[in-house]
Amino acid sequence: MNKNTLLSMIAACSLIMISFQVTADTVTLNPDHPNRYTVVEGDTLWDISSRFLKDPWLWPDIWNVNPAIENPHLIFPGDVILLQMVDGQPVLTLERGQRLSDNQSKRLSTRTAEGLGIVRLSPSVRASKLTEKAIPVIPNSAIKQFLQYPRIISERELDQSGYLVASEDKGLISASNDKVYARAIEPNEQTQYDILRMGKTYKRDDTWGSEILGYEMLRVANAKITRYGDPATLVISSANREVFVGDRLLPAIEEREMTMNYLPHPPENIVTGKIISVLDGVSRIGQFQTVVIDLGERDNIEAGHVLAINTAGETIRDPVTSSWNNRVTLPDERSGTLMIIRPFERVSYALVMEAYKDMKVFDTVTNP
């Protein structure tokens, strides 16, 4: 069976159950939880889990896998989630909604003695893509732009990248279908290149000085090699902004497949980092905003890792004592939760999933 397909047996009045054992010592139910919820179009698995659980990202640890289901995290509009108590413990079960199509059921029509039509449904098998109509874990719109062409490169990669030195007409600006020339392009089987322009420089400052963590590279165009050499010759295939002499070139990265079904889980090791940037040019951080943290693959960070965001406590003057040491720093407070959506070598893009209060750049991130 193709890994991207699932054979579903659908019969009238049948229910496919998935049980999620919720243990009181690891999971706390949301005080306002419903006893029954029907999944609707536009829901995300995170949102649904938050209706039942105080910490919605814990669902991978508490759902028992039904062996009849290939992927228990695929939930569809029309499915019903029930909360029940079993042996004194809360249990969530999923009733698979009935989603019948012409290919799923054979309609047999007869008539009653009064001439009224009767339609009977008989079960059949339909092959469908695993992700067809399944709700995502997190909102697609919140991260789509950051999964397609983001690139953060190291200082070494920047030094080794190619660069444009001229255009065919000797102008400073080029566009689609223009011929350009580049240096530091080694001959290989790669023919497609991304033309990139440097954006932000990400740094970590500490008592030992400043460390460059990476350079944000903005994709401005795509080009194809037509002749290797020094310089190499390329033709710009497509451009979303002007191409300048000095722009960098790296082997093209195909548009990333939009895979939204991350598996939220905590890091296995103890991590401590900081938010070093927030995208969209804002200073305050809220839910579903994308941030950059100073932890990456070298810190064993991976996609799906969940981290707590802590706002640093303010340093205030002690109004009671008059001693020379009359200033005190208040403790850090939990202000939100984020999930890693794309790690790089030394930094990562992360999506803020929960926001209890305003957050800002340089707030710390730790194990949840």
C-alpha positions as CSV (number, residue, x, y, z in Angstrom):
1,M,0.0,0.0,0.0
2,N,1.3,3.5,-0.9
3,K,2.5,5.3,2.2
4,N,0.4,8.3,1.2
5,T,-2.8,6.3,1.1
6,L,-5.2,4.8,3.6
7,L,-7.8,2.1,3.0
8,S,-10.9,3.1,5.0
9,M,-13.8,0.6,5.6
10,I,-16.9,2.7,6.1
11,A,-20.2,1.0,7.0
12,A,-23.5,2.6,8.0
13,C,-23.7,3.2,11.8
14,S,-20.2,2.0,12.3
15,L,-17.8,3.8,14.7
16,I,-14.0,3.7,14.7
17,M,-12.7,4.4,18.2
18,I,-9.4,5.8,19.3
19,S,-8.8,5.8,23.0
20,F,-6.6,8.4,24.8
21,Q,-5.7,7.4,28.3
22,V,-5.3,10.5,30.4
23,T,-3.4,10.0,33.6
24,A,-4.0,12.4,36.5
25,D,-0.3,12.6,37.5
26,T,0.9,13.8,34.1
27,V,-2.1,15.6,32.5
28,T,-4.5,18.2,33.9
29,L,-7.9,18.6,32.3
30,N,-9.1,22.0,31.3
31,P,-11.5,23.1,34.0
32,D,-14.0,24.3,31.3
33,H,-13.7,21.1,29.2
34,P,-16.7,19.9,27.3
35,N,-17.9,16.3,27.5
36,R,-18.4,16.1,23.7
37,Y,-17.0,18.1,20.8
38,T,-17.7,17.7,17.1
39,V,-14.8,18.6,14.8
40,V,-15.6,21.3,12.3
41,E,-13.8,22.8,9.3
42,G,-11.1,25.2,10.4
43,D,-10.3,23.4,13.6
44,T,-6.7,22.5,14.5
45,L,-5.6,19.6,16.6
46,W,-3.9,22.0,19.0
47,D,-7.2,24.0,19.5
48,I,-9.2,20.8,20.0
49,S,-6.8,19.4,22.6
50,S,-6.8,22.7,24.4
51,R,-10.5,22.4,24.9
52,F,-9.9,19.2,27.0
53,L,-6.3,19.6,28.3
54,K,-4.5,22.3,30.2
55,D,-1.4,21.6,28.2
56,P,-2.6,20.7,24.7
57,W,0.8,19.7,23.4
58,L,0.8,16.6,25.6
59,W,-1.6,14.7,23.4
60,P,1.0,12.5,21.7
61,D,1.9,11.1,25.2
62,I,-1.6,10.4,26.3
63,W,-3.4,9.0,23.2
64,N,-3.3,5.2,22.9
65,V,-3.0,4.1,19.3
66,N,-5.7,2.0,17.9
67,P,-4.0,-0.6,15.7
68,A,-6.7,-0.3,13.1
69,I,-5.7,3.3,12.5
70,E,-2.5,4.0,10.6
71,N,-2.1,7.6,11.9
72,P,-4.0,8.4,15.1
73,H,-3.3,12.1,14.7
74,L,-5.4,12.4,11.6
75,I,-8.8,13.8,12.6
76,F,-11.4,14.9,10.2
77,P,-14.4,17.4,10.2
78,G,-17.4,15.5,11.5
79,D,-15.5,13.3,13.9
80,V,-16.8,13.5,17.5
81,I,-14.5,13.6,20.6
82,L,-16.0,12.3,23.8
83,L,-14.8,12.7,27.4
84,Q,-15.6,9.8,29.7
85,M,-14.5,8.4,33.0
86,V,-13.1,4.9,33.1
87,D,-11.9,3.4,36.4
88,G,-11.9,6.9,37.9
89,Q,-9.6,8.3,35.2
90,P,-10.7,10.5,32.3
91,V,-10.5,9.0,28.8
92,L,-11.0,10.7,25.5
93,T,-12.4,8.7,22.7
94,L,-12.9,9.6,19.0
95,E,-15.9,8.5,17.1
96,R,-15.0,8.6,13.4
97,G,-17.6,10.6,11.6
98,Q,-19.4,9.2,8.6
99,R,-18.0,10.8,5.4
100,L,-19.6,8.9,2.5
101,S,-19.1,9.8,-1.2
102,D,-20.3,8.2,-4.4
103,N,-17.1,6.1,-4.4
104,Q,-17.6,5.0,-0.8
105,S,-21.1,3.7,-1.0
106,K,-23.4,2.0,-3.4
107,R,-26.9,3.5,-3.4
108,L,-29.7,0.9,-3.8
109,S,-33.0,2.5,-4.4
110,T,-36.4,0.9,-3.7
111,R,-39.9,2.2,-2.9
112,T,-42.4,1.6,-0.2
113,A,-45.9,0.5,-0.7
114,E,-46.9,4.1,-0.6
115,G,-44.5,4.9,-3.4
116,L,-41.9,6.7,-1.2
117,G,-38.3,6.3,-2.2
118,I,-35.8,4.4,0.1
119,V,-32.1,4.7,-0.3
120,R,-29.9,2.1,1.3
121,L,-26.2,2.5,1.8
122,S,-23.9,-0.5,1.5
123,P,-20.2,-0.4,2.7
124,S,-17.3,-0.3,0.3
125,V,-13.6,0.5,0.3
126,R,-12.1,3.8,-0.8
127,A,-8.4,4.7,-1.1
128,S,-7.6,8.3,-0.1
129,K,-4.6,10.4,0.7
130,L,-3.7,10.3,4.4
131,T,-3.9,14.1,4.6
132,E,-7.1,14.5,2.6
133,K,-9.4,16.7,4.6
134,A,-7.6,16.0,7.8
135,I,-7.4,19.0,10.2
136,P,-3.8,20.3,10.7
137,V,-2.0,20.4,14.0
138,I,-1.5,24.1,13.8
139,P,-2.9,26.8,11.5
140,N,-1.6,26.5,8.0
141,S,-1.7,30.3,7.4
142,A,0.4,31.0,10.4
143,I,3.6,29.4,9.0
144,K,3.1,28.9,5.3
145,Q,5.4,31.7,4.3
146,F,8.2,30.5,6.5
147,L,8.2,26.9,5.3
148,Q,8.6,27.8,1.6
149,Y,11.8,29.7,1.2
150,P,13.4,30.7,4.5
151,R,17.1,30.2,4.8
152,I,19.5,31.0,7.6
153,I,23.1,30.3,6.8
154,S,26.3,30.2,8.8
155,E,29.3,32.5,8.4
156,R,31.2,29.6,6.7
157,E,28.3,29.1,4.2
158,L,28.2,32.8,3.5
159,D,32.0,32.8,2.8
160,Q,31.7,29.8,0.4
161,S,28.6,31.1,-1.5
162,G,28.7,32.4,-5.1
163,Y,28.1,36.0,-5.9
164,L,27.0,38.1,-8.8
165,V,29.6,40.3,-10.4
166,A,27.9,41.7,-13.5
167,S,24.9,41.5,-15.9
168,E,25.1,41.2,-19.6
169,D,24.2,44.8,-20.2
170,K,26.6,45.9,-17.4
171,G,23.7,47.4,-15.4
172,L,23.4,47.3,-11.7
173,I,19.9,45.8,-11.6
174,S,18.6,42.7,-13.4
175,A,15.2,41.0,-13.7
176,S,13.6,37.9,-15.2
177,N,15.2,36.5,-18.4
178,D,18.3,38.6,-18.0
179,K,21.7,37.0,-18.3
180,V,24.1,37.5,-15.3
181,Y,27.6,36.4,-14.4
182,A,28.7,35.0,-11.1
183,R,32.0,33.9,-9.4
184,A,32.7,31.1,-6.8
185,I,30.3,28.6,-8.6
186,E,31.9,25.2,-8.7
187,P,30.9,22.9,-11.6
188,N,28.5,20.1,-10.5
189,E,25.2,18.5,-11.4
190,Q,23.3,21.4,-9.8
191,T,21.8,23.8,-12.4
192,Q,19.2,25.6,-10.4
193,Y,20.4,28.4,-8.0
194,D,18.7,30.7,-5.6
195,I,19.7,34.3,-5.7
196,L,19.8,35.6,-2.1
197,R,20.2,38.9,-0.4
198,M,21.4,39.2,3.2
199,G,18.8,40.2,5.7
200,K,19.2,40.2,9.5
201,T,22.4,39.1,11.2
202,Y,21.5,36.9,14.2
203,K,23.9,37.2,17.2
204,R,24.2,36.0,20.8
205,D,25.7,38.4,23.3
206,D,27.1,37.2,26.6
207,T,29.9,38.0,29.0
208,W,32.4,36.4,26.6
209,G,31.5,38.7,23.7
210,S,29.2,38.4,20.7
211,E,28.7,35.2,18.6
212,I,27.3,35.3,15.1
213,L,24.6,32.6,14.9
214,G,23.6,33.0,11.3
215,Y,22.6,35.3,8.5
216,E,19.0,35.5,7.2
217,M,19.0,35.2,3.4
218,L,16.0,36.6,1.5
219,R,15.3,34.8,-1.8
220,V,15.0,37.4,-4.5
221,A,15.2,35.2,-7.7
222,N,15.9,31.8,-9.2
223,A,18.5,31.3,-11.9
224,K,19.7,28.5,-14.1
225,I,23.4,27.8,-15.0
226,T,24.0,27.9,-18.8
227,R,27.8,27.8,-18.7
228,Y,30.3,27.0,-15.9
229,G,33.5,29.0,-15.6
230,D,35.0,31.9,-13.8
231,P,32.7,33.7,-14.1
232,A,29.8,31.3,-14.6
233,T,26.9,32.4,-16.8
234,L,23.3,32.2,-15.6
235,V,19.8,33.2,-16.8
236,I,17.3,34.5,-14.3
237,S,14.3,32.2,-14.5
238,S,12.0,34.2,-12.2
239,A,12.5,37.2,-9.8
240,N,10.2,38.5,-7.1
241,R,12.3,41.7,-6.7
242,E,15.3,43.4,-8.4
243,V,18.5,41.5,-8.6
244,F,21.7,43.4,-7.7
245,V,25.4,42.9,-8.3
246,G,26.7,41.5,-5.1
247,D,23.7,39.2,-4.4
248,R,24.7,35.8,-3.3
249,L,24.0,32.4,-4.9
250,L,23.4,29.0,-3.3
251,P,22.0,25.7,-4.8
252,A,18.2,26.1,-5.0
253,I,16.0,24.6,-2.4
254,E,12.7,23.3,-3.8
255,E,9.6,24.7,-2.2
256,R,9.1,22.7,1.0
257,E,6.1,20.4,1.1
258,M,3.5,21.9,3.4
259,T,3.6,19.3,6.2
260,M,1.6,20.6,9.1
261,N,1.3,17.5,11.2
262,Y,4.2,18.2,13.6
263,L,4.5,15.9,16.6
264,P,4.8,18.2,19.6
265,H,7.2,16.9,22.2
266,P,9.7,18.3,24.8
267,P,13.5,18.3,24.2
268,E,15.2,15.3,25.7
269,N,18.0,17.5,27.1
270,I,17.9,20.6,29.3
271,V,17.9,23.7,27.1
272,T,17.9,27.4,27.8
273,G,17.9,30.0,25.2
274,K,16.4,33.4,24.2
275,I,14.1,34.9,21.6
276,I,16.5,37.0,19.5
277,S,14.1,38.3,16.8
278,V,10.4,38.4,15.9
279,L,9.3,38.5,12.3
280,D,7.0,41.1,10.8
281,G,8.9,43.9,12.4
282,V,6.9,44.1,15.7
283,S,8.3,44.6,19.2
284,R,5.6,42.8,21.2
285,I,5.0,39.1,20.6
286,G,1.6,37.4,20.6
287,Q,-0.1,34.1,19.6
288,F,0.8,32.7,16.2
289,Q,3.7,35.1,15.6
290,T,6.9,33.6,14.3
291,V,10.1,34.2,16.3
292,V,13.7,33.3,16.0
293,I,15.4,31.7,19.0
294,D,19.2,31.2,19.6
295,L,19.0,27.4,19.7
296,G,19.4,25.1,16.8
297,E,20.4,21.7,15.6
298,R,23.7,21.9,17.3
299,D,21.7,22.1,20.6
300,N,19.6,19.0,19.5
301,I,16.6,21.2,18.7
302,E,14.2,19.6,16.2
303,A,10.9,20.4,14.5
304,G,8.0,19.8,17.0
305,H,9.9,20.6,20.1
306,V,7.8,22.6,22.6
307,L,9.4,25.2,24.8
308,A,8.1,27.5,27.6
309,I,8.5,31.2,27.2
310,N,9.5,33.1,30.3
311,T,9.4,36.9,30.7
312,A,12.3,38.2,32.7
313,G,11.4,39.7,36.1
314,E,11.7,43.5,36.5
315,T,14.4,44.9,38.7
316,I,12.7,47.4,41.2
317,R,13.7,49.5,44.2
318,D,12.8,48.0,47.5
319,P,10.5,50.7,49.0
320,V,11.1,49.5,52.6
321,T,14.8,49.2,53.1
322,S,17.1,52.2,52.8
323,S,20.3,50.2,52.6
324,W,22.7,50.6,49.6
325,N,21.5,47.3,48.2
326,N,17.8,48.3,48.0
327,R,17.1,46.9,44.5
328,V,15.6,43.5,43.9
329,T,14.9,41.5,40.7
330,L,11.5,39.9,40.6
331,P,11.3,36.2,39.4
332,D,10.7,35.2,35.8
333,E,7.1,34.5,34.9
334,R,5.8,32.0,32.4
335,S,4.3,34.0,29.6
336,G,3.7,31.5,26.7
337,T,4.5,28.4,24.8
338,L,6.2,28.0,21.4
339,M,6.8,25.1,19.0
340,I,9.8,24.8,16.7
341,I,8.7,24.8,13.1
342,R,12.1,24.8,11.4
343,P,15.5,24.4,13.0
344,F,18.8,25.6,11.4
345,E,22.4,24.9,12.7
346,R,22.4,27.6,15.4
347,V,19.0,29.2,15.4
348,S,15.4,28.1,14.8
349,Y,12.1,29.5,13.6
350,A,9.4,28.9,16.2
351,L,5.6,29.6,16.3
352,V,4.1,31.1,19.5
353,M,1.2,28.7,20.3
354,E,0.0,30.2,23.6
355,A,0.4,33.7,24.9
356,Y,-0.6,34.4,28.5
357,K,0.9,37.9,28.5
358,D,2.9,40.2,26.2
359,M,6.3,38.8,25.3
360,K,9.3,40.5,23.8
361,V,12.7,39.9,22.3
362,F,15.3,38.5,24.8
363,D,12.7,36.7,26.8
364,T,14.0,33.2,27.7
365,V,12.9,29.9,26.4
366,T,13.3,26.7,28.5
367,N,11.9,23.2,28.8
368,P,8.2,23.2,29.3
